[in-house]
Every structure is written in C-alpha cells, then in structure tokens.
Amino acid sequence: MNRRQLLRYGVFGVGAAALGPGLTLGRPRAAALDQIVEVAIHPAIGVARVGNSPDEWFLGPEAPGPHPVPPGGFKDAAGRIKRQAARFRLYGLDANGRVVGEVTADVADIRWTVHLANTKAAWYNFDVALDIPSAKGLPPAPLQAAPTPTRSTRRNAAIIERGPLRIDPGPRSVGGANANADGGDPAAAFDSGTFFGAPVPLGELRTDEAGRLLVFGGAGHSAPAVPGMLATTFANNDLWSDDTSDGPVDAAVRIGGRDIPVTGAWVVVAPPNYAPGVQSVVTMYDVVFEVATLLAPDLRPDRPSFTRMIYPLFSRLVQNQWVNAGFLRDFGWGSPGDFLAPDALRQLANPDPANRFLRRQVFERFRNPAYTSMEYDDLPPYYGDDVALPAANPRQWMAVLPIQYAWLLQWAEGNFDADWPADGLTFPAGLEALPPDEQPAALDRAVLDECLGGPFHPGCEMTWPMRQSLLYAAPFRIRRRTEPEPDWGIEMTSDIALGKDGPLSASGPGDITRWMAVPWQTDTSSCLSRYKRDVDGYLPAFWPARVPNDVLALDGYQAVLDDEKSVEQRQRAFDNRVKWLRDLPGFGVASRERINAFLRQWAGAGIVTQKPGPTDGAPFPETFWVELGHALFDDTSFFPKIDLPIRPTAGDLAGPADAPLATPES
C-alpha cells in the first residue's frame, strides 16, 4: 500500500470543495472492481460514545472541519445524551495500494464482525503512565533523584476468580444494507456480558443504506456490584463497572465471486464528548501519527505545512477559550494573545525573515518535550502525565509532541510551507466531497482529532499505550492477539508493560480501554483545573476540550446576541463564564460527593455546542460554543451518612480552589 498517499498528515483544510456542487465520487465502477485486490477498513481506529437516549443518536465526525451538530442538538427532548455511533467504510485497493473506491453493499457481499469487551475491573490500577521516567524508577529530569519504580496492583485484588470481572459478550456480526435499522435485533446486540452475574449491555451493531458498519456503544450506565456502595477515587474503584468498551472490527468481502482480503480496524467506545468540535492542543491523531512516522519514517515530512501542522496548534489554543476562562483571558477573542486575529495570523503564516523574531518569540513559549527543566508558564497550559502538588518534576505540565516541537522550530526559522489560503480555510461539505483517495486519511484524522492526545492521567478516550509503537502492526493499525494472554502477575510495572512480548505487543477485545478509569464518570468529574489557586485562577487545566471547566451559558450567549444592549453590556456577557459542574453537591470542597453526584447526573451536564455569533456587525466571533442542556442539581440527600476511607486525589487536594468564579477577572 502507498502509505504516504494514504496516511500523509495532510487532509485538513482545502481551499475549495474538492468536487463540484452535487458531485460525489467513491464507489468503484463495475469495470474497476476487477482491479481490487485488497480492502481496508477506515477509520483505522473508530470512536463511538455512550449516551442514555434510548432512541436518538448521531454520527461522529468523518471529515476534517467543524464537528457536525445533529438535528435538535446532542441531547434529546428529555435532556438525555444521544449516543455517538462509529461508522466504518471499506475501501478497495489495487495491486499498487492505490484507492480504487469505496466498496459498498451494492457491489459486494459484506459481512461485518465486531468483538467488544470491557475488562477494566480485571486489569491493574492506574497510578501513572508507565512509559514516563518516574514510573521506570529513572530521574524525571537532570539533577533530580530517582524515585521508586511504579508497581501497580490489580484492581479487585482480593477476588481470586477473575472471570466475573470481565464483561465479554463475544463477537457479533451483521451484513447487507440497513441491517438492524431499529436496533432491536437481539442477534446484533452485545447484551450477554455480565459483571458478577449482572447483565451489562455494551451496545449493538447496525448497517446503513450502503451496508457500512455502525457501531453503537452502551447507555453510559455505571454501577457497583454491591448496591449503595460509593465510589472513592478518580480511577480505581473496586467492585464497580461501566459500559465503555473496545475491540477489533473485521469484514468478510466477496466481489464477483472472489473473496477479497481485508485489513481490519479497531473501535473504542468512549465517554461522551461534552465539547464536540473543540479540540485539545495535542489530539490523539497527533499522537498516533507520530508513532506512524516511527513505523514508516517516509511519512514524516521534510518540513511542516503551516496550514496542516502549525496553524492547528494556534487555532486550538484559541478554541479552548470556550471551555476554560484562562484560555479566554490569554488567547480568546480580543486578547493580546489571540493567534487568530487577522494581523497576527498574517504574520505567523508569512515566512519572511522580517517575521523571524516574532516566530522565535512564539516558539520559545512552547514547553520543550525533552522535559529538562521546570517550565511553569510555558504552553500548552495543561497539567501533565505526572501531576504532584506541589510540582515535583517537569512532567507536572504537558508539552507538545516531539514531532510538533520540531515542526515549530522549523517554522520559527522560516523553514515551512507557506500554504495558508488567501481566503482562509474552507472545508468539504462531507466525506463524499473529497476524492476517493483522500477519504481514508480524512476519516482517520477526523475521528482521532476529536480525542485527547494528553495529558494521560489517564485520559478520556484512550491513554498512554497509544504512543507506543509496540501497540501497532502497521501505521494506525492495532496489532491483534492470536494466542491467549499470559497472566502478568500481581503487579504491573514498566518493564512488564513495555516488554517486547508484554501486554502492549498484542491486543484483544477490551485491551485499549482497560487502562482507563473505572468507572469513567469518576475521572471526568475529578480532573478539572486550577488546583493551585495562588498560581492562577483557571490554569493549568486537564481536559477542557472534552471535560469543560468554564463555559458560556445560554443566557450569556443570548445577551451577546441582543442588539438592543450596549456593546459594553454584551462584552460583559461574553466575558462571563460559569463553572461547568456548578450546582453539583460538594463542588469545590468534597471530591467524594462530587464524583458520586456526577455518577448519578452525568447526562445532566451541559454540552458545549457550536452556535452562530451575532449578525448585526457587533465585534464578536462569527462562531460561538455555548453550553446547552445544563441540568445538574444538588442531590446531597442521596449520600448515606457514613464515613468511608478515601484515597486522596488531585481533586481532593484542591480544596475550595474549585469554587465557582463568575468572570475571568474575579
């Protein structure tokens, strides 16, 4: 396969629609079917998300550009979160690895098979990412002492028989067009897995009108095996389960009487995306692409494209203004640090030597991923993989990836492709508007750009193993396990995890998400922002692009749109950000109350959704992201009046620093 053509870091923005209006290409003509010698499933790693709406759902992004907003929004009329389905497509390749076109049910017999599982409770505790120096017992930075290596014990260690801890309903298959269209076919449902004998449905399979696969995840339900038991920590709650999952995606394809070999994919069922379309400064696509360049060095460009590799870093810093008030203050609309202000962007995109001083100044603001010194105020302003309060090593904060840092250095020196479109970015209306040979890479990027690339403590969708080349059989393709997995012992260490024949060397159903928190809600409601208020009122943050911190509420947005108000009044409304988890009991004080309240109310949290800005010419952005559907409330009466031992978390240490603030200036 022509890997550079298929995986190049390039399908992002286009100057105009790739095809004329109303035209689509993709399905191979009958004469071209004979050229197909192989089929590849894309996206190579698909992402579905849980939701508690029983009937309504939407498709995740399939082409780079704005995240599509489903009709009626991301919640149904009853305020329940819609599930995000992952759609998989088949692309026929010729003998030279070139894309012939998309293979659909009208030209082929297709049978899809997926195996989802959740094995979190049978895995090991998350303590820290096992690939960082401190986990290996190495000094985290020069002149620092070597810590004791991390030894993570098993979750539910007292339970000898591990089978009841694994939720594994086995594989399911569907085929043809519009299979299981209403979701009611029991043969396509992952509903036979159990946790200590209690059923835990993980979702179902369907197909669309062209026979493409649709993977649906669970309903977002998490529960303890012992009724009434409370969660006590952010990541490792024994006797608890949730209905996230992951596993391999395969297809049997027959064209004109020929069985065609198929390169399989993987699907991850993740928590909801509470800020769809807002991207982290480093995305999971960035992480997986960097690993791809280690597996196939020819994928690494000689020099960066400004549009595809540099601009996204600046754009994401600005975009985070909608989910954290510190980003609004430092990079938001009208701030001195707004990289997207027309004059600033014009200079940043220009390789002229006259702009070198500015480029060097910007480059010096980014944290060096070599982590040789404590860089408190550098970019991006996120916590890192190795958080300690107070800060004990450079990995207290996150850095851009080494490949991104190298691109930034080249850019600073003027060694980059000055390819910024004169009229700015435009995006294709959908995947079918792209030429067939660009569609696979577009799918891969669109899906993973909406997932976090760090910090991995442990994360929201996937975590630190995704940056290990050992995990992959080929760029973007997770290596499959073909033999039963060994017993790794009572403790997991870096040496075991990163061993050439260790648990990352081959994966089976549930093996990607098992490194994540259990249940997911406790991590989502724990890893917030500004744990040291004397340092900053809002920053650093953990995952605001998926788990917002400070948001523009609906009434504030409506005030900004009100052209009968003065510009000053509208500006105050724009600047006023409220805490996303406001109204939860214990918010800012008691982590235990907060995480247990969120376990009950996770669907009541607002979703930050793209909305249009004012149309009267007022000085505000053209596009807003506004919190919709906030329905959290104080349900303190639910909590039993008993004392339980609590494992401290960063959220516990934060104390009252998480108390809501009204505006960035307060």
N, C-alpha and C positions, 0 to 999 in steps of 0.2 A: 504494500500500500504506500502511496505517496504521502508520507506522514507530514511533511512540511505543508503540502497543499491542504491536508485535512485538518491539521491542528494548529496552524500558524496563529500567533496571537494577533489577530487582525480583524475579525468580524465584530465590529463595534458600532461605528457610525459610518454612514455613507453620504456622499454629497447630494445624491438624489435617489429616488426609488430605483432599485436595480432593474426593474422591468416597468414597462409602460402600464398606465392605469388599466386595471381589469385583466391584465395578462398574468398567467401563472405558468410555471414550468415545474417539473418534478417527477411525474410518473413516466417511466420509460415507454417509448413507442414499442409496438409489437416487434418491429424489426430489430430493436435494440435489446430485447430480452435475451437473445442468444449470446450477447456479449457478457452477461452477468455470470461471473464465476464464484463470487463470494458476496455475502450480505453482512452488513454491520448494523448493529442496533445503536441508535442515538436517541437521547443523550447517553453518553457512556456511563454517567452517574446521574440518575434522575432523582428528584426530590418531591415527595408528597408530604402533606402536613395534616395533622389531626384536626378535627373540628367536631362540635357537638350538634350541628344542624342535621336533622335526620334525613333531609331530602335535598338540600341545596348544596352545590359545590361549584368549583371553578377550576380552570386550568392554570397551572403555574406558567411563568414566562417561558416563551420558546424562541424569541429573537431578541437580541440586544436592543435596548431602548427603554422607554417608560414601562413600568410594570402595568399590565392591563388591569383595570378595575372592573370586576364583574357587575352585571346589571343589579342594581339595588345595593351594591357595596359588598363588603366582606362578611357581613352578618345578615341573617335572615330577619324577617319581620318581628320575630320573637326575641331578637337580640342574641341568638346563638351563632357561633362562629362556623362559617362554611368550611368544609374540607377542601384542601387543595389537592387535586389529582395530578399525578405524574403521567404524562403521555410519552410513549416510546414509538419510534418510527424505524422502518427498515430501509436501508439504502443499498442498492445494488452496485457492485464494483466490478470493473473489467479486469483483465489479466494484468494491467499496469497499475491497479489500485485506484483508478480514476472513477469518480461517481458517475454512473450511468443515469440514475434517477431513483426516486422513491419507489419502493415495492409495496403495493397495497393489495387488498383482497380482490380487486377486480382483475389482477394479472397473475395472482399466485394463490396457492393454498397455504394458509398460515395458521400455525398453532402455537400460541404463546404459553410459556410456563414460568411461574414465579414461585419462589420459596421464601416467605417472610418468617422471621422469628424474633423474639425478644429474650435475650439471655443475660440481661443486666444483673439480676439478683444472684445468678450463679457465677458471676465474674469476680473481679477484685475491686477493692475500694479505690476510688480516685483520691489520690493525695496530691500529686503534682504530675505534670507532663514528664514521662520517664526518659525523654530524649534530651533534657537540658542538663548542663554540667552538675548542678547541685544534686539532682536525682541520682547521678552516677557517682557521687562522692568526690567530685572534682571542684576546685575553687571556681566560684561563679564569675570571678574577674581577677585580673592580676593583683597580687599582694593581699588577696583575701584568703582566709583559712578554708581548708577543705572540710565540708560538712560530712556527716554520716550518710552513706548512701540510703536512698529511699527503699523501704521494704513494705509493700502494700499487702495487707492481709486480705483474705477472702471476705466478700460480703456474705452475711449469714453463715459465718464460720462454724457456728455450733450445729448446723444442720449437716449431718453426715451424708444422707442420701440427697444428691444434688438434682436429680431428675425433676422433682416437683417445682424447682425454682426456674426451670426453663419453659418458656411459652413457645411451643413449636407445633403449629398445626400441620406442618408438612407442606409440600408443593400443591399448587392449584393451576389449572390450565383452562384457557378459553381459545376460541378460534372463530373466524368469519367476521362478518360485519354486524355491528350493533348487538354483539353478544352481551347478555345480562344487562340490557339497556336500563332497566329499572332498579338494578342492584339486588333483586330478590331471588336470584338463583342460588340455592344452597351449595351447589357443586363448585361455585366460584368464590365462596366465602372462606376466609381464614378464621373460622369460628370454632375450631375444635381444640385449640390450645388452652391450657389451664395453668393456674398458679395455685399450688396447694389444693388442687381439685376444683377451684372456682373458674368458670369459663372467662377467658379474656379474648374477645374478638379483636383481630388485628386489621380488619378491613376486607376488601374484596377486589376482584378483577372484573373489568368490562372491556369492550372494544367500541370504537366509534364507527361512523358510517363507512370509513375506508378500511376497517379492520385493524387500525392502530390500537396498541395496548393502552389501557387506562388502569393505573394502579391507585386504589383508594386505601388510605390508612384507617386507623382506629378513630374512636369518638373522643379521644382526649381523656379517657377515664383512668384515674389512678386510685389505688386503694390498698390498705393493709390487709394482710391475711387475718389479723386479729381485729375485729370491729372496734372502733373507738380509739384505736392506737394513733398517737400523734407522731408526725414527722419531727425530727430533732436537729437535722443538719442539712447543709445545702446540697450534698451529693450522695451520701451513703446511708440510706435509711433501710435498715434491715426489716424484712418481712413486708416490704412494700413492692408494688409492681406498677407499671404503666403500660400503655398500648402503643408506644412508638416501636419501630422495628426496622429491619433491613434485610436484604438478601439478593440473590442472583436473579437476573432476568434472561430468559432464553427464548428461542423461537425455532420451530421447525418450518422450513420454507421449501415449497415444491413449485417449480415453474416449468410448465410444458413437459411434465413427466420427469423432470430432473430434480433430485434432492440437492439443494444448494447449502454449502457450509455457512454457518452463521457465527459471527463474533458476538458474544454475549455482553450484557451490561449489568449494572447494579442499581438497585433502588434503595433509598433511605427515606423512611417515614419519620419526619421531624416534628417538633412542636410548632405551633402557629407562628407566623411572621406578623408581629404586631406593628411593623412599619414597612409594608411592602413598597418597594421602589426606592427606599433609602438604603444606600449601600455602605458597608464598612470601608474604611480606607484601604484595608487589605481584605480581599474576598477569598473565598475558597477556590475560585477559579485561579486566582493568582498563585495560591499555594500549589495546586495540582499542576499548573503549567510549569512552575519552577522545577518540580520533580520530573516532569516530562522532559525538560531540557537535560536533565542528568541521564535519563534513559536514552534519549536521542539528541545528542548535542547539536545536530544540524537545525533543530527547531529554534535555537537561540539566535536572535537577530544580531547582525553585526553592530547595528546602532539602533536606538529606540525611535519609534514613531512618536511624535508629540501627541497626536490625536489618540492613538490607541494605548499608549503606555504612560505618558506623563500627565496629560490632561485629566484622566480619571482620578489620579491621586488628589489633585487640587479640587476637582468637582465634588468628590466625596467628603472632603473636609468641610466644604461649604454646605453640602447637603445635610450634614449632621446637625445643622442649626435647628432642624425641625424636631429633633429628638433629645437635644441636650442644650441647656441655656448657656453653658460655657462656650460651646461651638458657635452659638448665635452671637455671643459677645465678641469672640475672637475672629470669626470667619464669616459671620452672617451678612445679610443684606445691609449695605450701607456702612459696614465696619471697615476700619483701615486694612484689615486682613482678608477682605473679600477677593479671593483669587479670580473670581469670575466677573468682576467689574470690567466693563469693556476695555478701558485703557490698560488695566493690569493684565488682562488676558492677552491683549495685543502684544504687549512687551514680552510676556512669558513665552509666547509662541514664535517669537522672532529670534533667529539665531545670530542676528547682527552682533558683532563684537562690542558694540556700544551698550548692549544689554547684558554683557557678561557679568558685570558687578552685581546687578540685580539678581541674576540667576544664581550666582555663587552665594549671595546672602540667603536666598530661599533654600538652596541645597543645605547650607550649614545649619538650618533649623531642624533638619530631619535627624532622628536618632540613628546612630551607627549600629547596624545589626551585629557587629562584632562584640558589642557589649563589653568594652574595655574600661568604661568609666561610668560614674553615676550621672546621668544626663536628665535632670529633674524636669526641665521645662521644654524639652525637645518634642518633635512631632513623630507620630501622632499622639495626642494626649489621652491614651488609653492605659489602663493597667495592663500588666504583662502576665506571663506564664507562671512567675514565681513571686506571688504577692506576699509581702510581710509588712506588718505595721508595728513600728516604723520601718521604712525601707531599709533592707539589709544588703541588697545586691542590685546590679543594673537591670536584671530581668524583672524588677518591680514594675517596669514600664515596657510597653510594646514598641517594636521597631518595624519599619517596612521590611520586606524580604530582602535578602542579599541581592537578588537579581534586580529588584526595584531600586535599591540603593545604587547599584552600578549604573542603571539607566539614568538615574537622577544626576550622577556625577558626569556622565557623558553629556547630558542635556546642559548642565551648568557650564561645561566647556564649549558649548555650541556644536557638539558632535551629535546631531539628531536630525531626523527627517522633519523639515518644517512643512508639514502637510495639513495644517489647520485650514478647514474650508473657509473661504472668504465670507460666506453667508452663515457660518456656524454649522453645527451638527444637525443633520436630519436622519431619521431612522426609517427603515422599511415598515410598511403598514402591518406586516406579519411575516411569518417564516416563508410563506409561499411567494412573497415578493422578491426573495433572494434567488439567485441562480442555484440550481441543484447542488453544484459542487461546493457552495458556501454554506448550505443548510446544516450539514452535520456539525461543523465547528460553531455555527451560531447557536445551535441547540446546547452544545456542551457549555458554551460560555454563559448563555442567558440563565441557565439553571443554577450554575455554581456562583455566578456573580451575586445572586440573592442569598448566599450563605456566607457565614462569617469565616474569615481566614485567621482569626485570633481575636483576643488572647485565648489560649487554650487552658482554661481553668474551670471546668474542662471545655465549655463552649455551648453552642445552641443546637447545631445540627450534627456536626462531626468534629473530631478533635485531633490531637497531635499525630496519631499514626498516619494521617493523610499526607504529612510532609516527609514520609519515609519511603524511599524508592523500593525498599523491600516489599512493600504492600502491593506493588503493581507487576503485572505480567508484561505490560506494554504501556505507553503513554495513555493515561486516563482509564486504563482497564485494570480493575482489581483482580489479582491472581486468585483462582479458585482452589479450595481444598479438595483433594481427591481421596484422602485417607482420613480415618478417624483422628480427631485432635488428641494429642497426648494430655495427660494430667500434668500441669505445670507446677504442682506443689502447693504448699500452704501460703507461700508469699510470691508476689510478682516483683521482680527487680528490673532495672535497666538492662542488665546482662541477659536476662531471660527474654525480655520483650524485644530487644534489638538483635538477638542472636540470629544467625543466618537461617536456622531451622526453627525459630521461635514463633510465637503466635501471630506475628505480622507477616510471616513468609507465605501464608495461605489463609484464605478467609472462607467462612461458611455463613449460613443464614444467622443473622444476629450479631456477627462479629464486629461490625463497624460501630453500631450504637451501644455495644456493651461497655465501652469505655466512658460513656456519658453518665450523667447524674440519674439517680433513681429516687423518687420519680422526678420527671423533668420540671415540674412546677416549683419544686423547692429551690432549684438553681436559678430559674428565671426570676423568682421574687427575692433572691438573695444578692445577686451580683448586680449592683446598681452603680452608684457614682459617689464621688467626693467623700471618701472615708476619713480624710484629714481636713476638717473644715478650716483649720488655721493655715493650710496651704492654699486652698481655693474653695470657693463655694459650690463649684459644679464639676470640676475636673480634678484628676482623671476619671474616666468612666470605663465600664467594662464593655457592654454590648449594646449601646444605644440604638444602633441601626436595626436590631431585632427586638430589643427589650428597652423601650424608650425610658428616659429619665424625666425630661421636662418637655411639655407639649403645648401647642397652641390649641386651646379648647374651642369648641364650636361657637360659643358666644363671642369669644375674642375674634374669631375669623369673621363672623357676621358684622361685628363692629368695624373691622377693617374695610369691609365691602360697602358700608353705609356712607354714601357720598353726601349725606346731609350733615355728617360730623366734620369737624375741622381736621385738617391734616395732622395736627398735633394730637388730637384725641385718637385718631386712627393709628398713629405711630405708637402711642402708649398701649393700645390694644394689641398691636403687633408684637411689641416687646414683652408683653405679659405672658409668661409661661408658667404652667402649673404642673405639679408632680403627677406623673402618670399613675402611680399607685396610691394617690390621695384617697382618703376615706377608708382604706383598709385598717382594721384594728391593729394596733401595735406598730404602725408605720413610723419609722424613725426611732423607735425605742426598743421594742421586743421582737427580735428576729423570729422566735418560735411562733408567736401569734401571727406574724405577717405571713410566714410561709404556709402555715396551716389554713389561714384565711384564703390565701391565693389558691391552694389546692381545691377549695370549695368554689371559688369565684373566678377562676382563670378566664372563663368565657365572658365575664362582665368587664374585663379590662378593655379600654378603648383601642381601636385600631387607627393608626395614623395613616390617613388616606389622601391621595393626591386630589387636589381641587383647584379650580382656576382662580387666578388673582383678580383684582379689580379691573374693570373695563373702562373706567372713566378717566384714565390717564394719570391717576394718582401714583406717586413714586413708591411703588411696591413691586415685588417679584411677579412675574407672569404666572408662576405656578406655586401653589402652597401645598403643604402637607398638614392636614388638620385631624385632630383626634375626634373620632366618631364612635358613638356607641358606648361611652363610659357609663358603667352601671355597678361599680364597686360600692360596697357599703360596710358599715361596722357591724359585724355579727359576733361580737365578743361573747355573747351568751352561749355560743356553741361550745366554747372551750371548757372542759372539765376543770374544776378547781383542785388540781393535783400537781405535785411537783415531780418533774422528771429530770434526770440528768441530761444536760445539753452539751453537745460537742461545740465548742466555740467556732465561729466562722468570721470571715472578714466583716460580714454584716453585723454580727453581734458586737464586734469591736468598735463599729462605727458609732454606736450610741445615738444620741439625739442629732447627730450631724445630718441624718436623713430627713429631718423635719421639713415640711413643705416650705418653700420660699415663693413669694408672689412674682418677683421680677428678677432679671439678672442683676439689677442694681442693688437689690435689698441685701 
